[in-house]
């Protein structure tokens, strides 16, 4: 996500999947959807799969684990994700990945999400607004 206030991949995933399903010739076997960004725990993986993702990217946790603890850190991070995903699956009554369905996730409030516009303190406190002749009229 390159824009600070853009919606995350998981937020737009239901819309993406709905649009894909309407495309002629779409099948899950022919087209895979990957969600990258914002995956921080096993429950996030569960949600992404439930909403239609084939796989997820876990870049930032991997980078942090590698930088802090090397290969062992990455292996430990993967174990944590695996354990959290398995626990979430047990709690949701889904013994396999194929048992995870969209009904396991409540999405009705996704459209209510809005990002708060950050205040630019440097701009507001240091610089004077540009005054032009047109603004004086």
N, C-alpha and C positions, 0 to 999 in steps of 0.2 A: 504494500500500500504506500504509494509515493506521496499522497496528499494527506496532511495531518488530519483533516476533518472528513475524509472519505469514509464510507461505510466499510466495515471489515468483510473479508471473504465469507465468513460464516453467516453474516447478516444477509448477504445477497444470494447465498446459495439456494434458498427455496425458489427465488425468482428465476435464477439461472436454470435450475432443473425443470421448472414449469415451462420455460421457453424451449428448452431442449426437447422435452417430451412432445411438444407441438410440431417439431420439425419432421418433415417426411423422412422416413428411413432411419430415424433414431432408434437405436437399441443400446442398452447398457453394455452389451458385449462389444459393440463397435466404437463406442465413444466413452472415454474415461474422464472423470472430473477430479482434479486435484485441488485441494484447498491449502494455500500456503499463507501463513501469517496469523498470529494470534493464538496458535496452539500452544498452551502452557501446561496442560494436565491431561490425564487419560480421559476425563469426562468430555473434554473438548474434542477428542478423537471420536468418541461415541456419538456426540452430537453431529459432527460432520458426516459420519457414515450414515446416521439415521436420516439426514437431510439429502443424501444422495451422492456424497463424495466417494470416489473409489479409494483415494488415499489422501494423506495430509503431509505437509512439509513441516519439519520441526527444526528450522535453521537456527534461531537464536538460542534455544536451550542447548543445542549441539555445540555451537560456538563457545558459549559460556563454559560448558562442561569440559570441552577440549582445552580451552585457555587456562582454566583453573587446575585441572587434574589430569590432563592428557587422555590417552586411550582409555584408561581405567575410569575416568570421569564420564566419558561418552558411554561406555558399557553400563555404568551405574545409572546414568540418565535413562537409557533405553529400558533397563530393568524397572525403574520407577514408573515410566509411562506404561509398560506392560502390566505391572501390578495394579496400577490405578484403573486402566481400561478393563482388566479382568474383574476387579471389584465392582466397577460401575455396571458391567454386564451381568454379574450375579445379582446385584441389587435391582436391576431392571428385568430380571427373568429372561435373559437372552443368552442361552448357552453357547451359541456360535455367532460369528459376524453376520451370517446370512439371516439370523433371526432379528437383527436390529432393523426396525422399520420407522418411517416418519412419524407414526403415532406415538413414539416414545419421547418426542420432543414437542414442547408447546411453542408455537411460533406466532401466535396471534398478536403479541406485543412487539414484534420486530419493527413494524412500521412506526411505532411510537418513539423509537430511539432517535435522539437528536444529539448532536455534538455541541457542547458549549463552545462558543467562539472565544478564544483566549484574548485577553486584553494586551495590547502592545504598550507596555509601560515606558519603554524607551521612546517610542514615537509620541506618546501622550505627554510625557514629562520633560522631554528635552527639546524637541523641535517645535517651532512655531508653525502654524498652518500657513500654507502658501496663499497669499492674497493677490489676486489678479484684478485687472480692471473690470472684467466681466462679473466677478464675484461681488464687486462694490455696487453694481447696479441694482 
